[in-house]
Amino acid sequence: MKATKIADRVFWIGANISTNDLFEGIWPIPDGVTINSYVVKGDKIAIIDLVRDWADATSYMLDELKSIGIEFKDIDYFILNHLEPDHTGNLRALYELSGKAEIITSKKGKPLVKAYYGLSDKVRAVSSGDTLDLGQGKVLTFYDIPNVHWPETMATFDSSTGTLFPCDAFGSFGALKGSIFDDENSEENHEFYEKESLRYYSNIVGPFSNFVLKAINALGPLDIKIIAPSHGLVWRGDPGKIVERYKVYANYMNDYAEPKITVIFGSMYGNTQRMLRSVLKGIASEGVNVEIYKVPEADKSYILASAWESAGLIFGMPTYEYQMYPPMQDLISLLAQKHVWHKKVFRFGSFGWSGGAQKHFDQMTEKLKWDFLEPLEFQGGPTDEDLDKGFEMGKEFAHEIKKIPKKL
């Protein structure tokens, strides 16, 4: 493997990961993910963010360093923008191999270096505005961007090339499809990365959206020509595109999102699913974009991504032992944890000897800033009258969603 030149004396030395492992032990990555690490060369050499020893990532890094004539004994600094182990997992081994390198991180990052890797010697904490002069015009400046998505996160900026290294900010799931650069990927590839950036954002960054907006404002005055995140594409053709996309994603938490409906349903014996058909016919009559997921079969990662960008959520679920259908209860808990706020919501479902799902649903969603349409519940199987009402309520709900303007 060879290093990829990003800009003058700036190189990518990352890894393209294909694995059946779950990202963070939770999220599926069937199309892989990149872990991006970078080298900046002056008189001294800095590596910005590392990799974990995952799917031979460290071996790739070693080969890529050798391709540009660097051995670990040559490295002067490890710059850790973010201490999560996917970006620092091989730190201890590389630190010992280097022999002389100093670790640079934020003030909140310094105790995590010790907590994760037992290292306290040659660890320097920096603050916003602090600089590191590598020589030959390579001066790196550090900026705190806390809670994007851990409290210790910072960004590193190379003013000589306008390259911003923001770690998890502006990242994406999805392994490389040839080139790492945005301007060397096809429109079809960009559609793929757009979906994967939304899924990455909603799964990883979403609850911290207000901090994302603060970070964008803080970094705004910089003359950014290249954005080199720690996952996903390097943006050099149109770096503003991923910034704008993240800004829109972040604002989904504070207002109604796109004029789209995500329908999530679960059915024990088919009665709730029979009503689903009528509700969907009502939605279709208004021509609104809709995505449909069945629990527990559908993975929560994809449901969360769709729900994040949808202004409307519809839940179809039966009552189960006086409460919500358990797989739906698990999903609602995740939506609450991830701050899926400001949605228009409609719920329908069957019950047997008694109800209870709606009361439980109300309790779990009372702090989510959702606007509710009157629920539709029915005992046993839906009657023709129930089905007609389901059609009308689906149509009414979709009509309201159509009024919401597109943001992206």
Secondary structure, DSSP 8 states (H G I E B T S, - for coil): ---EEEETTEEE--EEE--SSEETTTEE-TT-EEE--EEEESSSEEEES---S-TTHHHHHHHHHHHTT--GGG--EEE-S--SHHHHTTHHHHHHHHSS-EEEEETTTHHHHHHHH---TTEEEE-TT-EEEEETTEEEEEEE-TTSSSTT-EEEEETTTTEEE-TTTT---S--SS-SBGGGS-HHHHHHHHHHHHHHIIIIIGGGHHHHHHHHHHHTTS--SEE--SSS-BB-S-HHHHHHHHHHHHHTTTS--EEEEEEEE--SSSHHHHHHHHHHHHHHTTT-EEEEEETTTS-HHHHHHHHHHEEEEEEE--EETTEE-HHHHHHHHHHHHTT--S-EEEEEEEESS---HHHHHHHHHTTS--EE---EEEESS--HHHHHHHHHHHHHHHHHHHTS----
